[in-house]
């Protein structure tokens, strides 16, 4: 395990961990409230499993894992825009829910930035 991490690598790990924890809470909430179709939930859970696999790879600084997680985050961000059965986030019909979605978007965008910078550092 490396001893010295750069700021970008620490940021990437922190964003991945925060996004993964947020997704676990979201999956449990969606499962309990039955607010999404089972197929949507399975896709989201599969992407979440990939995120959790990415955490130890980020810690070990495996170069290809940064690109893998960037792709997963982009899929998640596009998927959140196209969620079936929920009103768009900009209608603010459920303020706390939409606030958390906006926070997830910010964390994901920061994670994509830090992951890309970390990927470039490991050349």
Secondary structure, 3 states (H helix, E strand, C coil): CCCCCCHHHHHHHHHHHHHHHHHHHHHHHHHHHCCCCHHHHHHHHHHHHHHHHHHHHHHCCCHHHHHHHHHHHHHHHHHHHCCCCCCCHHHCCCHHHHHHHHHHHHHHHHHHHHHHHHHHHCC
